[in-house]
Amino acid sequence: MSYNPFTLIGKTILITGASSGIGKATAIECSKMGARVIITGRNPDKLNSTFQNLENQDLNHEKITFDLADKDNLVDFVEKIAIKIDGIVHSAGIVSTVLFPFINKDKISSIMDVNFFAPTLLTQLLLKKKKFNKEASVVFLSSIDGPITCHAGNSMYAASKGAISAVARGMAVDLAHKKIRVNCVLPGMTETPLIYNDSISPEQLELDKDLYPLKRYGKPEEIAHAIIYFLSDASSWVTGCNFVIDGGFTLV
């Protein structure tokens, strides 16, 4: 038997935002590493596509269609998780590109609800309902925008990701006595559907790639591999960490 400290065999991992992008890649990569995965997302067709691509189907993976912005039904969602989990990946998130003079309270609330309040309150509820196994791992998908950098028109998104990185550090301290580890992955720009919107042209994206020392954006699978490190026992002495994975962008 080959030695692999990053194996997820025997672990059950809950992944939000698994319909597409980094969440989808993480779900598939976790299944390849031997985990039983529970995936959730708001689009049933896209979620089913992820489910069909999971490996090791004999592990009885699960899918639960749910919009995490629906805070009123969050308890019902948690109750659907019938078994204890060894890790959760908070991948669900939204982007809203608005220059600061044009933001308002409603726009701020909409992005904070999904990017900050939903993952924070979901983690708290999972704790209260005793859904975590001993020595579980909580992984938040943050961003270099907010904790380290920011781009034009991205102040609301940066605020939400800065907040999630901050609360994760506090959670890491508060949950250490339970042996629950809490960490964040901070990607740079990653090739997902999220970056392609009406506010940014393909030409602008190509120019932006030149700002990265490695001259490209990240791949969802590359971010997933960093997440798997935190889910695995290889990171058993790591908590409260902000792991930057950005192709060298923040070096220059």
C-alpha positions in Angstrom: 0.0 0.0 0.0 1.4 3.4 -1.0 1.7 6.1 1.7 -0.5 9.2 1.1 -0.9 11.7 4.0 -3.5 13.6 1.9 -6.0 10.7 1.7 -9.6 11.3 2.5 -10.6 7.7 2.8 -13.0 7.2 5.6 -14.0 10.9 5.8 -17.4 12.5 4.9 -17.1 16.0 3.5 -19.9 18.6 3.0 -19.3 21.0 0.1 -21.4 24.0 -0.6 -21.5 25.8 -4.0 -20.9 22.4 -5.6 -22.9 23.2 -8.7 -20.0 24.8 -10.6 -16.5 26.3 -10.4 -14.2 25.6 -7.4 -17.0 23.9 -5.5 -17.6 21.4 -8.3 -13.9 20.7 -8.7 -13.5 20.3 -5.0 -16.3 17.8 -4.8 -14.9 15.7 -7.7 -11.3 15.8 -6.4 -12.5 14.9 -2.8 -14.3 11.9 -4.3 -11.1 10.8 -6.1 -9.3 11.0 -2.8 -11.7 8.5 -1.3 -14.1 10.8 0.6 -17.8 10.3 0.8 -19.1 13.7 -0.2 -22.4 15.6 0.4 -22.8 18.3 -2.1 -25.2 21.2 -2.1 -26.1 24.0 -4.5 -29.1 26.0 -5.7 -29.3 24.8 -9.3 -30.6 21.2 -9.4 -29.4 20.5 -13.0 -25.9 21.7 -12.4 -25.7 19.9 -9.0 -26.8 16.7 -10.7 -24.0 17.2 -13.3 -21.5 17.4 -10.4 -23.0 14.3 -8.8 -22.7 12.3 -12.0 -19.0 13.1 -12.2 -18.2 12.0 -8.6 -15.9 9.0 -8.4 -16.3 6.0 -6.0 -20.1 6.0 -6.3 -20.2 3.0 -4.0 -19.6 5.4 -1.1 -23.2 6.6 -1.3 -22.5 10.3 -2.0 -25.4 12.6 -1.4 -26.8 15.8 -3.1 -29.1 18.3 -1.5 -30.5 21.2 -3.5 -30.6 24.3 -1.4 -30.0 28.0 -1.6 -27.8 29.0 1.3 -29.2 32.6 1.1 -32.4 31.1 2.4 -31.6 31.6 6.1 -35.2 30.8 7.2 -34.8 27.1 6.1 -31.2 26.7 7.2 -32.2 24.5 10.1 -34.2 22.2 7.8 -31.1 21.9 5.6 -28.9 20.9 8.5 -31.4 18.3 9.6 -31.2 16.6 6.2 -27.5 15.8 6.9 -28.1 12.5 8.6 -24.5 11.6 9.4 -21.7 13.4 11.1 -19.2 15.1 8.8 -15.4 15.2 9.0 -15.1 18.4 7.1 -17.0 21.2 5.4 -15.9 23.4 2.4 -17.7 26.7 2.2 -17.4 27.3 -1.6 -20.7 29.0 -2.3 -20.3 32.7 -3.2 -21.3 35.5 -5.4 -19.6 38.5 -7.0 -21.0 41.9 -7.7 -18.8 44.5 -9.5 -20.0 48.0 -8.5 -17.9 51.1 -8.1 -17.9 52.4 -4.5 -20.0 55.6 -5.2 -22.8 53.4 -6.5 -23.1 50.8 -3.7 -26.0 50.8 -1.3 -27.2 48.9 1.8 -29.3 46.4 -0.2 -26.4 45.6 -2.5 -24.0 45.2 0.5 -26.5 43.0 2.3 -27.1 40.7 -0.7 -23.4 39.9 -1.1 -22.8 39.6 2.7 -25.7 37.3 3.1 -24.2 34.7 0.8 -20.5 35.2 1.2 -20.4 35.9 5.0 -23.5 35.2 7.0 -24.5 31.9 5.3 -21.2 30.1 5.8 -20.8 31.5 9.3 -24.2 30.7 10.5 -24.2 27.3 8.8 -21.0 26.4 10.7 -22.5 27.5 14.0 -25.6 25.5 13.4 -23.6 22.3 12.5 -21.8 22.7 15.8 -25.0 23.2 17.8 -26.6 20.1 16.1 -23.4 18.1 16.8 -22.9 17.3 13.2 -19.1 17.4 13.3 -16.9 14.4 14.1 -14.0 14.7 16.4 -11.0 16.6 14.8 -13.1 17.9 11.9 -11.9 20.5 9.5 -13.7 23.7 8.4 -12.4 25.3 5.2 -13.6 28.7 4.0 -13.0 29.9 0.4 -11.9 33.4 0.9 -9.9 35.5 -1.6 -6.8 37.6 -2.0 -9.2 40.5 -2.5 -10.1 41.8 0.9 -7.5 40.2 3.2 -4.6 41.4 1.0 -5.6 43.2 -2.2 -8.6 44.8 -3.9 -9.6 45.6 -7.5 -11.7 48.5 -8.9 -15.4 48.0 -8.3 -14.8 45.1 -5.9 -15.1 46.8 -2.5 -18.3 44.8 -1.5 -16.8 41.5 -2.4 -13.5 42.3 -0.8 -15.4 43.3 2.4 -17.2 40.0 2.5 -14.0 38.0 2.0 -12.1 40.0 4.5 -14.8 39.4 7.0 -14.8 35.6 6.4 -11.0 35.4 6.8 -11.3 37.4 10.1 -14.1 35.3 11.6 -12.3 32.1 10.6 -9.3 33.1 12.7 -11.6 33.8 15.7 -13.3 30.5 15.1 -10.0 28.7 15.0 -9.2 30.0 18.5 -12.7 29.3 19.9 -12.9 25.8 18.5 -9.4 24.6 19.2 -10.5 23.0 22.5 -12.8 20.8 20.4 -9.9 19.9 18.1 -11.8 21.4 15.2 -9.5 23.2 12.8 -10.6 26.3 10.8 -8.6 27.6 7.8 -9.1 29.7 4.7 -7.9 29.3 1.1 -7.3 32.7 -0.6 -7.2 32.2 -4.4 -6.3 34.7 -7.0 -8.3 34.9 -10.2 -9.5 31.4 -11.1 -11.0 30.1 -14.4 -14.6 29.7 -13.2 -17.9 31.0 -14.6 -18.0 33.6 -11.8 -15.3 35.8 -13.4 -17.1 36.0 -16.7 -19.8 38.7 -16.4 -21.0 41.7 -18.2 -18.8 44.1 -16.2 -15.5 42.6 -17.4 -14.6 42.0 -21.0 -12.5 39.1 -22.3 -9.9 41.6 -23.4 -9.7 43.0 -19.9 -9.3 39.5 -18.5 -6.4 38.8 -20.9 -4.6 42.0 -19.8 -5.2 41.1 -16.2 -3.5 37.7 -16.7 -0.3 39.5 -17.7 -0.1 40.9 -14.1 0.4 37.4 -12.7 4.1 36.2 -12.7 2.9 32.8 -14.0 0.9 34.6 -16.8 -2.3 32.7 -16.3 -5.2 32.4 -13.9 -5.6 29.4 -11.6 -7.6 26.2 -12.4 -10.4 25.1 -10.1 -8.6 21.8 -9.5 -5.5 23.6 -8.3 -7.6 25.4 -5.7 -9.3 22.1 -4.8 -5.9 20.5 -4.1 -5.1 23.2 -1.5 -8.5 22.7 0.1 -7.8 18.9 0.3 -4.7 19.6 2.2 -6.7 21.3 4.9 -9.3 18.5 4.9 -6.7 15.8 5.2 -4.7 14.7 8.3 -1.6 16.2 6.6 -2.7 19.5 8.1 -3.5 18.2 11.5 -1.4 20.9 13.2 -2.6 23.8 11.1 -5.5 26.1 12.1 -6.2 29.8 11.7 -4.3 29.8 8.4 -4.8 32.0 5.3 -3.3 30.0 2.5 -2.6 32.2 -0.5 -2.7 30.5 -3.9 -2.5 33.1 -6.6 0.2 32.4 -9.1 2.5 34.9 -7.5 0.1 37.9 -8.0 0.7 39.3 -4.5 4.4 39.1 -4.8 4.6 42.0 -7.3 
